[in-house]
Amino acid sequence: MAGKFVISKAKNGVKFNLKAGNGEIIATSEVYTSDASCKNGIESVKKNAPVAAIEDQTVDGFATEKNPKFEVYKDKAGEFRFRLKASNGQIIATGESYPAKASCLKGIESIKKNAPDAATVEE
């Protein structure tokens, strides 16, 4: 089963989750004020995710990559996370926290694989 973008109502607007074929959420968006801007965000993920470089900010002296890119970083709890930045530098999707960097990188690979052909559905 292919991945899908699920648009849902949020407190102050709408947001999307990218779900893998198994139904697991692999990325989440910010809250958008309109359906149209949310759908633009989805298109941006579809376009940018497959070509985005991976910038691993958890290693000393990491190489700064050009946008679009996935930034891998550690959160306050010491867990690994990623954010996808569009070519304009805006964050268009974020991942959950992972205890292991390998799992975080697998999440990124899943987005690169699932996003381009994912259908969009509304809840």
N, CA, C and O atoms as CSV, one atom per row, in Angstrom:
chain,resi,resn,atom,element,x,y,z
A,1,MET,N,N,0.845,-1.201,0.000
A,1,MET,CA,C,0.000,0.000,0.000
A,1,MET,C,C,0.878,1.248,0.000
A,1,MET,O,O,1.899,1.304,0.686
A,2,ALA,N,N,0.473,2.229,-0.766
A,2,ALA,CA,C,1.271,3.452,-0.886
A,2,ALA,C,C,0.998,4.410,0.266
A,2,ALA,O,O,-0.001,4.291,0.975
A,3,GLY,N,N,1.900,5.351,0.430
A,3,GLY,CA,C,1.711,6.376,1.445
A,3,GLY,C,C,0.633,7.355,1.026
A,3,GLY,O,O,0.211,7.376,-0.130
A,4,LYS,N,N,0.185,8.178,1.988
A,4,LYS,CA,C,-0.808,9.197,1.648
A,4,LYS,C,C,-0.673,10.408,2.566
A,4,LYS,O,O,-0.262,10.298,3.721
A,5,PHE,N,N,-1.024,11.548,2.024
A,5,PHE,CA,C,-1.113,12.777,2.803
A,5,PHE,C,C,-2.529,12.885,3.327
A,5,PHE,O,O,-3.486,12.811,2.556
A,6,VAL,N,N,-2.675,13.059,4.636
A,6,VAL,CA,C,-3.997,13.174,5.239
A,6,VAL,C,C,-4.148,14.593,5.779
A,6,VAL,O,O,-3.417,15.009,6.679
A,7,ILE,N,N,-5.099,15.325,5.222
A,7,ILE,CA,C,-5.387,16.691,5.669
A,7,ILE,C,C,-6.438,16.616,6.774
A,7,ILE,O,O,-7.459,15.945,6.624
A,8,SER,N,N,-6.183,17.300,7.873
A,8,SER,CA,C,-7.154,17.290,8.962
A,8,SER,C,C,-7.262,18.678,9.586
A,8,SER,O,O,-6.362,19.510,9.467
A,9,LYS,N,N,-8.387,18.899,10.250
A,9,LYS,CA,C,-8.604,20.176,10.944
A,9,LYS,C,C,-7.689,20.257,12.159
A,9,LYS,O,O,-7.479,19.269,12.862
A,10,ALA,N,N,-7.153,21.435,12.390
A,10,ALA,CA,C,-6.348,21.689,13.583
A,10,ALA,C,C,-7.023,22.827,14.335
A,10,ALA,O,O,-8.011,23.393,13.867
A,11,LYS,N,N,-6.487,23.155,15.495
A,11,LYS,CA,C,-7.100,24.176,16.339
A,11,LYS,C,C,-7.324,25.497,15.592
A,11,LYS,O,O,-8.411,26.072,15.650
A,12,ASN,N,N,-6.295,25.970,14.896
A,12,ASN,CA,C,-6.397,27.278,14.220
A,12,ASN,C,C,-6.312,27.171,12.704
A,12,ASN,O,O,-5.891,28.123,12.047
A,13,GLY,N,N,-6.704,26.032,12.135
A,13,GLY,CA,C,-6.635,25.887,10.682
A,13,GLY,C,C,-6.611,24.433,10.265
A,13,GLY,O,O,-7.374,23.615,10.778
A,14,VAL,N,N,-5.721,24.116,9.324
A,14,VAL,CA,C,-5.594,22.748,8.813
A,14,VAL,C,C,-4.119,22.364,8.773
A,14,VAL,O,O,-3.239,23.220,8.687
A,15,LYS,N,N,-3.866,21.043,8.837
A,15,LYS,CA,C,-2.504,20.528,8.748
A,15,LYS,C,C,-2.535,19.215,7.992
A,15,LYS,O,O,-3.605,18.667,7.727
A,16,PHE,N,N,-1.360,18.712,7.646
A,16,PHE,CA,C,-1.321,17.392,7.022
A,16,PHE,C,C,-0.336,16.495,7.754
A,16,PHE,O,O,0.630,16.952,8.365
A,17,ASN,N,N,-0.616,15.209,7.668
A,17,ASN,CA,C,0.320,14.170,8.079
A,17,ASN,C,C,0.617,13.344,6.843
A,17,ASN,O,O,-0.284,13.047,6.059
A,18,LEU,N,N,1.879,12.969,6.664
A,18,LEU,CA,C,2.225,11.997,5.632
A,18,LEU,C,C,2.290,10.655,6.335
A,18,LEU,O,O,3.076,10.459,7.263
A,19,LYS,N,N,1.446,9.728,5.875
A,19,LYS,CA,C,1.404,8.396,6.469
A,19,LYS,C,C,2.022,7.394,5.502
A,19,LYS,O,O,1.788,7.444,4.295
A,20,ALA,N,N,2.816,6.485,6.059
A,20,ALA,CA,C,3.395,5.399,5.251
A,20,ALA,C,C,2.296,4.400,4.913
A,20,ALA,O,O,1.180,4.499,5.422
A,21,GLY,N,N,2.615,3.444,4.057
A,21,GLY,CA,C,1.647,2.427,3.654
A,21,GLY,C,C,1.060,1.659,4.819
A,21,GLY,O,O,-0.065,1.165,4.733
A,22,ASN,N,N,1.816,1.550,5.924
A,22,ASN,CA,C,1.329,0.810,7.101
A,22,ASN,C,C,0.483,1.691,8.020
A,22,ASN,O,O,0.053,1.243,9.083
A,23,GLY,N,N,0.240,2.949,7.614
A,23,GLY,CA,C,-0.599,3.847,8.394
A,23,GLY,C,C,0.152,4.670,9.423
A,23,GLY,O,O,-0.439,5.530,10.076
A,24,GLU,N,N,1.458,4.419,9.578
A,24,GLU,CA,C,2.264,5.154,10.543
A,24,GLU,C,C,2.554,6.568,10.030
A,24,GLU,O,O,2.866,6.753,8.854
A,25,ILE,N,N,2.449,7.560,10.916
A,25,ILE,CA,C,2.749,8.945,10.531
A,25,ILE,C,C,4.265,9.102,10.443
A,25,ILE,O,O,4.982,8.821,11.403
A,26,ILE,N,N,4.748,9.552,9.281
A,26,ILE,CA,C,6.189,9.735,9.113
A,26,ILE,C,C,6.588,11.204,9.021
A,26,ILE,O,O,7.770,11.530,9.133
A,27,ALA,N,N,5.618,12.092,8.818
A,27,ALA,CA,C,5.922,13.529,8.812
A,27,ALA,C,C,4.643,14.314,9.068
A,27,ALA,O,O,3.543,13.869,8.741
A,28,THR,N,N,4.814,15.488,9.660
A,28,THR,CA,C,3.699,16.363,10.011
A,28,THR,C,C,4.021,17.778,9.544
A,28,THR,O,O,5.182,18.186,9.508
A,29,SER,N,N,2.982,18.512,9.190
A,29,SER,CA,C,3.184,19.900,8.752
A,29,SER,C,C,2.896,20.869,9.884
A,29,SER,O,O,2.439,20.493,10.964
A,30,GLU,N,N,3.182,22.133,9.591
A,30,GLU,CA,C,2.736,23.207,10.477
A,30,GLU,C,C,1.222,23.341,10.297
A,30,GLU,O,O,0.631,22.637,9.478
A,31,VAL,N,N,0.600,24.233,11.050
A,31,VAL,CA,C,-0.829,24.510,10.864
A,31,VAL,C,C,-0.963,25.631,9.839
A,31,VAL,O,O,-0.355,26.691,9.982
A,32,TYR,N,N,-1.757,25.389,8.816
A,32,TYR,CA,C,-2.004,26.368,7.750
A,32,TYR,C,C,-3.353,27.030,7.996
A,32,TYR,O,O,-4.239,26.440,8.614
A,33,THR,N,N,-3.504,28.257,7.509
A,33,THR,CA,C,-4.764,28.973,7.706
A,33,THR,C,C,-5.838,28.555,6.708
A,33,THR,O,O,-7.028,28.741,6.964
A,34,SER,N,N,-5.425,27.986,5.561
A,34,SER,CA,C,-6.425,27.590,4.561
A,34,SER,C,C,-6.085,26.233,3.954
A,34,SER,O,O,-4.942,25.778,4.003
A,35,ASP,N,N,-7.118,25.595,3.375
A,35,ASP,CA,C,-6.918,24.329,2.664
A,35,ASP,C,C,-5.934,24.511,1.516
A,35,ASP,O,O,-5.086,23.654,1.268
A,36,ALA,N,N,-6.060,25.639,0.818
A,36,ALA,CA,C,-5.201,25.881,-0.351
A,36,ALA,C,C,-3.728,25.943,0.051
A,36,ALA,O,O,-2.880,25.360,-0.624
A,37,SER,N,N,-3.416,26.646,1.143
A,37,SER,CA,C,-2.011,26.737,1.556
A,37,SER,C,C,-1.509,25.387,2.072
A,37,SER,O,O,-0.332,25.064,1.912
A,38,CYS,N,N,-2.382,24.609,2.682
A,38,CYS,CA,C,-2.019,23.262,3.129
A,38,CYS,C,C,-1.675,22.386,1.919
A,38,CYS,O,O,-0.683,21.657,1.935
A,39,LYS,N,N,-2.496,22.465,0.881
A,39,LYS,CA,C,-2.246,21.677,-0.331
A,39,LYS,C,C,-0.957,22.134,-1.029
A,39,LYS,O,O,-0.242,21.320,-1.613
A,40,ASN,N,N,-0.670,23.430,-0.965
A,40,ASN,CA,C,0.606,23.920,-1.508
A,40,ASN,C,C,1.776,23.319,-0.731
A,40,ASN,O,O,2.805,22.971,-1.311
A,41,GLY,N,N,1.609,23.201,0.590
A,41,GLY,CA,C,2.637,22.577,1.428
A,41,GLY,C,C,2.877,21.131,1.024
A,41,GLY,O,O,4.020,20.679,0.961
A,42,ILE,N,N,1.803,20.411,0.753
A,42,ILE,CA,C,1.913,19.015,0.307
A,42,ILE,C,C,2.675,18.942,-1.013
A,42,ILE,O,O,3.566,18.108,-1.172
A,43,GLU,N,N,2.328,19.807,-1.953
A,43,GLU,CA,C,3.024,19.828,-3.250
A,43,GLU,C,C,4.506,20.115,-3.058
A,43,GLU,O,O,5.354,19.544,-3.743
A,44,SER,N,N,4.808,21.004,-2.119
A,44,SER,CA,C,6.204,21.350,-1.828
A,44,SER,C,C,6.960,20.133,-1.285
A,44,SER,O,O,8.109,19.900,-1.659
A,45,VAL,N,N,6.318,19.356,-0.404
A,45,VAL,CA,C,6.959,18.146,0.120
A,45,VAL,C,C,7.176,17.143,-1.010
A,45,VAL,O,O,8.244,16.539,-1.108
A,46,LYS,N,N,6.160,16.963,-1.869
A,46,LYS,CA,C,6.272,16.020,-2.986
A,46,LYS,C,C,7.443,16.384,-3.897
A,46,LYS,O,O,8.164,15.511,-4.380
A,47,LYS,N,N,7.618,17.683,-4.121
A,47,LYS,CA,C,8.653,18.169,-5.027
A,47,LYS,C,C,10.039,18.133,-4.371
A,47,LYS,O,O,11.017,17.739,-5.007
A,48,ASN,N,N,10.121,18.539,-3.116
A,48,ASN,CA,C,11.419,18.704,-2.460
A,48,ASN,C,C,11.980,17.448,-1.809
A,48,ASN,O,O,13.192,17.236,-1.835
A,49,ALA,N,N,11.125,16.608,-1.223
A,49,ALA,CA,C,11.618,15.443,-0.469
A,49,ALA,C,C,12.523,14.517,-1.289
A,49,ALA,O,O,13.577,14.111,-0.798
A,50,PRO,N,N,12.139,14.172,-2.532
A,50,PRO,CA,C,12.970,13.204,-3.273
A,50,PRO,C,C,14.378,13.718,-3.589
A,50,PRO,O,O,15.306,12.921,-3.733
A,51,VAL,N,N,14.547,15.027,-3.698
A,51,VAL,CA,C,15.846,15.592,-4.099
A,51,VAL,C,C,16.608,16.219,-2.937
A,51,VAL,O,O,17.738,16.676,-3.109
A,52,ALA,N,N,15.991,16.243,-1.749
A,52,ALA,CA,C,16.606,16.907,-0.602
A,52,ALA,C,C,17.843,16.150,-0.113
A,52,ALA,O,O,17.845,14.923,-0.006
A,53,ALA,N,N,18.890,16.920,0.179
A,53,ALA,CA,C,20.096,16.346,0.784
A,53,ALA,C,C,19.818,16.107,2.269
A,53,ALA,O,O,18.830,16.605,2.808
A,54,ILE,N,N,20.682,15.354,2.919
A,54,ILE,CA,C,20.554,15.135,4.365
A,54,ILE,C,C,21.721,15.834,5.057
A,54,ILE,O,O,22.886,15.537,4.793
A,55,GLU,N,N,21.390,16.762,5.942
A,55,GLU,CA,C,22.393,17.494,6.722
A,55,GLU,C,C,22.341,16.957,8.145
A,55,GLU,O,O,21.376,17.203,8.867
A,56,ASP,N,N,23.361,16.235,8.546
A,56,ASP,CA,C,23.391,15.618,9.873
A,56,ASP,C,C,24.024,16.580,10.872
A,56,ASP,O,O,25.247,16.677,10.971
A,57,GLN,N,N,23.172,17.289,11.612
A,57,GLN,CA,C,23.645,18.280,12.567
A,57,GLN,C,C,24.066,17.656,13.899
A,57,GLN,O,O,24.423,18.367,14.838
A,58,THR,N,N,24.023,16.328,13.975
A,58,THR,CA,C,24.399,15.658,15.223
A,58,THR,C,C,25.889,15.318,15.255
A,58,THR,O,O,26.390,14.837,16.271
A,59,VAL,N,N,26.596,15.563,14.162
A,59,VAL,CA,C,28.032,15.292,14.140
A,59,VAL,C,C,28.800,16.613,14.167
A,59,VAL,O,O,28.356,17.613,13.602
A,60,ASP,N,N,29.936,16.602,14.820
A,60,ASP,CA,C,30.774,17.804,14.886
A,60,ASP,C,C,31.271,18.163,13.496
A,60,ASP,O,O,31.646,17.290,12.713
A,61,GLY,N,N,31.270,19.460,13.195
A,61,GLY,CA,C,31.787,19.939,11.915
A,61,GLY,C,C,31.003,19.436,10.721
A,61,GLY,O,O,31.572,19.188,9.658
A,62,PHE,N,N,29.679,19.283,10.895
A,62,PHE,CA,C,28.845,18.771,9.794
A,62,PHE,C,C,28.887,19.737,8.601
A,62,PHE,O,O,29.067,20.944,8.762
A,63,ALA,N,N,28.717,19.177,7.422
A,63,ALA,CA,C,28.701,19.977,6.195
A,63,ALA,C,C,27.326,20.612,6.031
A,63,ALA,O,O,26.302,19.936,6.133
A,64,THR,N,N,27.312,21.912,5.777
A,64,THR,CA,C,26.038,22.606,5.541
A,64,THR,C,C,25.593,22.316,4.117
A,64,THR,O,O,26.325,22.568,3.160
A,65,GLU,N,N,24.385,21.783,3.988
A,65,GLU,CA,C,23.830,21.463,2.668
A,65,GLU,C,C,22.962,22.619,2.181
A,65,GLU,O,O,22.471,23.424,2.972
A,66,LYS,N,N,22.782,22.684,0.847
A,66,LYS,CA,C,21.872,23.676,0.267
A,66,LYS,C,C,20.440,23.175,0.419
A,66,LYS,O,O,20.202,21.968,0.446
A,67,ASN,N,N,19.488,24.099,0.518
A,67,ASN,CA,C,18.072,23.726,0.500
A,67,ASN,C,C,17.701,23.301,-0.909
A,67,ASN,O,O,18.285,23.824,-1.858
A,68,PRO,N,N,16.762,22.382,-1.102
A,68,PRO,CA,C,16.007,21.691,-0.062
A,68,PRO,C,C,16.879,20.665,0.659
A,68,PRO,O,O,17.795,20.079,0.082
A,69,LYS,N,N,16.561,20.467,1.943
A,69,LYS,CA,C,17.337,19.506,2.726
A,69,LYS,C,C,16.540,19.006,3.912
A,69,LYS,O,O,15.617,19.657,4.401
A,70,PHE,N,N,16.936,17.816,4.358
A,70,PHE,CA,C,16.467,17.273,5.629
A,70,PHE,C,C,17.540,17.611,6.653
A,70,PHE,O,O,18.708,17.276,6.458
A,71,GLU,N,N,17.162,18.267,7.736
A,71,GLU,CA,C,18.090,18.525,8.823
A,71,GLU,C,C,17.845,17.492,9.914
A,71,GLU,O,O,16.736,17.388,10.438
A,72,VAL,N,N,18.867,16.736,10.254
A,72,VAL,CA,C,18.791,15.759,11.340
A,72,VAL,C,C,19.419,16.417,12.558
A,72,VAL,O,O,20.543,16.913,12.487
A,73,TYR,N,N,18.700,16.424,13.676
A,73,TYR,CA,C,19.199,17.077,14.883
A,73,TYR,C,C,18.713,16.339,16.120
A,73,TYR,O,O,17.851,15.465,16.035
A,74,LYS,N,N,19.275,16.701,17.271
A,74,LYS,CA,C,18.840,16.123,18.551
A,74,LYS,C,C,17.955,17.134,19.268
A,74,LYS,O,O,18.267,18.324,19.313
A,75,ASP,N,N,16.845,16.649,19.829
A,75,ASP,CA,C,15.961,17.533,20.593
A,75,ASP,C,C,16.437,17.610,22.046
A,75,ASP,O,O,17.440,17.001,22.419
A,76,LYS,N,N,15.701,18.366,22.850
A,76,LYS,CA,C,16.099,18.573,24.252
A,76,LYS,C,C,16.180,17.272,25.034
A,76,LYS,O,O,16.957,17.163,25.983
A,77,ALA,N,N,15.385,16.286,24.643
A,77,ALA,CA,C,15.382,14.990,25.340
A,77,ALA,C,C,16.498,14.072,24.843
A,77,ALA,O,O,16.636,12.946,25.319
A,78,GLY,N,N,17.302,14.559,23.874
A,78,GLY,CA,C,18.387,13.735,23.345
A,78,GLY,C,C,17.943,12.752,22.278
A,78,GLY,O,O,18.698,11.854,21.906
A,79,GLU,N,N,16.714,12.917,21.778
A,79,GLU,CA,C,16.202,12.046,20.718
A,79,GLU,C,C,16.531,12.667,19.357
A,79,GLU,O,O,16.767,13.871,19.247
A,80,PHE,N,N,16.539,11.823,18.331
A,80,PHE,CA,C,16.837,12.287,16.975
A,80,PHE,C,C,15.548,12.706,16.276
A,80,PHE,O,O,14.525,12.026,16.364
A,81,ARG,N,N,15.620,13.837,15.581
A,81,ARG,CA,C,14.480,14.360,14.820
A,81,ARG,C,C,14.969,14.869,13.471
A,81,ARG,O,O,16.168,15.036,13.249
A,82,PHE,N,N,14.011,15.114,12.572
A,82,PHE,CA,C,14.370,15.764,11.312
A,82,PHE,C,C,13.312,16.791,10.947
A,82,PHE,O,O,12.157,16.713,11.365
A,83,ARG,N,N,13.751,17.755,10.151
A,83,ARG,CA,C,12.812,18.705,9.538
A,83,ARG,C,C,13.208,18.827,8.077
A,83,ARG,O,O,14.390,18.815,7.732
A,84,LEU,N,N,12.201,18.944,7.228
A,84,LEU,CA,C,12.417,19.104,5.794
A,84,LEU,C,C,12.250,20.580,5.467
A,84,LEU,O,O,11.214,21.179,5.757
A,85,LYS,N,N,13.285,21.160,4.860
A,85,LYS,CA,C,13.224,22.566,4.449
A,85,LYS,C,C,13.105,22.639,2.932
A,85,LYS,O,O,13.790,21.920,2.204
A,86,ALA,N,N,12.223,23.522,2.468
A,86,ALA,CA,C,12.037,23.735,1.034
A,86,ALA,C,C,13.218,24.537,0.479
A,86,ALA,O,O,14.089,24.969,1.234
A,87,SER,N,N,13.241,24.730,-0.831
A,87,SER,CA,C,14.348,25.465,-1.442
A,87,SER,C,C,14.438,26.904,-0.937
A,87,SER,O,O,15.502,27.517,-1.014
A,88,ASN,N,N,13.322,27.456,-0.414
A,88,ASN,CA,C,13.347,28.828,0.129
A,88,ASN,C,C,13.748,28.855,1.611
A,88,ASN,O,O,13.775,29.920,2.228
A,89,GLY,N,N,14.060,27.679,2.179
A,89,GLY,CA,C,14.493,27.615,3.572
A,89,GLY,C,C,13.371,27.458,4.582
A,89,GLY,O,O,13.628,27.351,5.781
A,90,GLN,N,N,12.124,27.443,4.110
A,90,GLN,CA,C,10.990,27.270,5.019
A,90,GLN,C,C,10.850,25.807,5.423
A,90,GLN,O,O,11.047,24.909,4.605
A,91,ILE,N,N,10.506,25.572,6.699
A,91,ILE,CA,C,10.264,24.202,7.160
A,91,ILE,C,C,8.887,23.769,6.647
A,91,ILE,O,O,7.880,24.419,6.926
A,92,ILE,N,N,8.855,22.662,5.891
A,92,ILE,CA,C,7.583,22.206,5.325
A,92,ILE,C,C,7.084,20.912,5.949
A,92,ILE,O,O,5.922,20.553,5.764
A,93,ALA,N,N,7.933,20.206,6.682
A,93,ALA,CA,C,7.489,18.994,7.379
A,93,ALA,C,C,8.503,18.646,8.467
A,93,ALA,O,O,9.695,18.925,8.341
A,94,THR,N,N,8.002,18.032,9.533
A,94,THR,CA,C,8.878,17.592,10.621
A,94,THR,C,C,8.551,16.145,10.959
A,94,THR,O,O,7.451,15.660,10.698
A,95,GLY,N,N,9.529,15.472,11.543
A,95,GLY,CA,C,9.336,14.079,11.935
A,95,GLY,C,C,9.154,13.955,13.430
A,95,GLY,O,O,9.372,14.904,14.183
A,96,GLU,N,N,8.751,12.770,13.844
A,96,GLU,CA,C,8.627,12.482,15.270
A,96,GLU,C,C,10.032,12.308,15.849
A,96,GLU,O,O,11.022,12.390,15.122
A,97,SER,N,N,10.113,12.071,17.147
A,97,SER,CA,C,11.430,11.822,17.737
A,97,SER,C,C,11.733,10.334,17.695
A,97,SER,O,O,10.848,9.494,17.863
A,98,TYR,N,N,12.996,10.029,17.470
A,98,TYR,CA,C,13.466,8.648,17.393
A,98,TYR,C,C,14.598,8.459,18.392
A,98,TYR,O,O,15.463,9.329,18.502
A,99,PRO,N,N,14.619,7.339,19.132
A,99,PRO,CA,C,15.719,7.110,20.063
A,99,PRO,C,C,17.052,6.843,19.343
A,99,PRO,O,O,18.116,7.125,19.893
A,100,ALA,N,N,17.000,6.305,18.124
A,100,ALA,CA,C,18.219,5.973,17.380
A,100,ALA,C,C,18.293,6.764,16.074
A,100,ALA,O,O,17.283,6.967,15.400
A,101,LYS,N,N,19.495,7.203,15.729
A,101,LYS,CA,C,19.680,7.961,14.486
A,101,LYS,C,C,19.308,7.113,13.271
A,101,LYS,O,O,18.746,7.629,12.305
A,102,ALA,N,N,19.614,5.825,13.314
A,102,ALA,CA,C,19.294,4.947,12.179
A,102,ALA,C,C,17.796,4.959,11.882
A,102,ALA,O,O,17.394,4.957,10.718
A,103,SER,N,N,16.975,4.972,12.918
A,103,SER,CA,C,15.516,5.008,12.735
A,103,SER,C,C,15.083,6.332,12.133
A,103,SER,O,O,14.192,6.373,11.284
A,104,CYS,N,N,15.711,7.415,12.572
A,104,CYS,CA,C,15.416,8.742,12.032
A,104,CYS,C,C,15.739,8.780,10.531
A,104,CYS,O,O,14.958,9.301,9.735
A,105,LEU,N,N,16.885,8.229,10.161
A,105,LEU,CA,C,17.287,8.199,8.746
A,105,LEU,C,C,16.347,7.314,7.931
A,105,LEU,O,O,16.082,7.602,6.764
A,106,LYS,N,N,15.841,6.234,8.540
A,106,LYS,CA,C,14.857,5.379,7.854
A,106,LYS,C,C,13.572,6.158,7.605
A,106,LYS,O,O,12.940,6.003,6.560
A,107,GLY,N,N,13.180,7.006,8.577
A,107,GLY,CA,C,12.003,7.858,8.398
A,107,GLY,C,C,12.162,8.781,7.204
A,107,GLY,O,O,11.225,8.964,6.427
A,108,ILE,N,N,13.346,9.364,7.054
A,108,ILE,CA,C,13.629,10.247,5.912
A,108,ILE,C,C,13.539,9.465,4.612
A,108,ILE,O,O,12.932,9.929,3.647
A,109,GLU,N,N,14.144,8.273,4.581
A,109,GLU,CA,C,14.081,7.445,3.367
A,109,GLU,C,C,12.640,7.117,3.017
A,109,GLU,O,O,12.271,7.093,1.843
A,110,SER,N,N,11.821,6.863,4.039
A,110,SER,CA,C,10.413,6.551,3.819
A,110,SER,C,C,9.685,7.733,3.183
A,110,SER,O,O,8.843,7.548,2.304
A,111,ILE,N,N,10.010,8.942,3.626
A,111,ILE,CA,C,9.393,10.136,3.036
A,111,ILE,C,C,9.834,10.298,1.587
A,111,ILE,O,O,9.012,10.558,0.708
A,112,LYS,N,N,11.124,10.145,1.342
A,112,LYS,CA,C,11.635,10.269,-0.036
A,112,LYS,C,C,10.917,9.284,-0.963
A,112,LYS,O,O,10.634,9.598,-2.119
A,113,LYS,N,N,10.624,8.081,-0.435
A,113,LYS,CA,C,9.981,7.031,-1.228
A,113,LYS,C,C,8.476,7.266,-1.354
A,113,LYS,O,O,7.916,7.114,-2.440
A,114,ASN,N,N,7.822,7.634,-0.257
A,114,ASN,CA,C,6.358,7.719,-0.239
A,114,ASN,C,C,5.783,9.032,-0.776
A,114,ASN,O,O,4.736,9.027,-1.423
A,115,ALA,N,N,6.455,10.149,-0.516
A,115,ALA,CA,C,5.866,11.462,-0.808
A,115,ALA,C,C,5.514,11.709,-2.275
A,115,ALA,O,O,4.412,12.181,-2.555
A,116,PRO,N,N,6.416,11.406,-3.234
A,116,PRO,CA,C,6.140,11.812,-4.621
A,116,PRO,C,C,4.818,11.303,-5.190
A,116,PRO,O,O,4.148,12.027,-5.928
A,117,ASP,N,N,4.434,10.077,-4.860
A,117,ASP,CA,C,3.238,9.471,-5.449
A,117,ASP,C,C,2.082,9.350,-4.467
A,117,ASP,O,O,1.062,8.735,-4.776
A,118,ALA,N,N,2.239,9.934,-3.288
A,118,ALA,CA,C,1.196,9.794,-2.254
A,118,ALA,C,C,-0.073,10.540,-2.657
A,118,ALA,O,O,-0.022,11.667,-3.148
A,119,ALA,N,N,-1.208,9.886,-2.439
A,119,ALA,CA,C,-2.505,10.529,-2.677
A,119,ALA,C,C,-2.772,11.506,-1.536
A,119,ALA,O,O,-2.170,11.407,-0.468
A,120,THR,N,N,-3.677,12.445,-1.772
A,120,THR,CA,C,-4.083,13.377,-0.718
A,120,THR,C,C,-5.541,13.104,-0.371
A,120,THR,O,O,-6.403,13.085,-1.250
A,121,VAL,N,N,-5.810,12.894,0.910
A,121,VAL,CA,C,-7.175,12.660,1.369
A,121,VAL,C,C,-7.484,13.618,2.514
A,121,VAL,O,O,-6.580,14.079,3.212
A,122,GLU,N,N,-8.772,13.913,2.699
A,122,GLU,CA,C,-9.177,14.796,3.795
A,122,GLU,C,C,-9.955,13.999,4.820
A,122,GLU,O,O,-10.784,13.158,4.473
A,123,GLU,N,N,-9.678,14.274,6.100
A,123,GLU,CA,C,-10.386,13.574,7.165
A,123,GLU,C,C,-11.621,14.349,7.568
A,123,GLU,O,O,-12.356,13.920,8.457
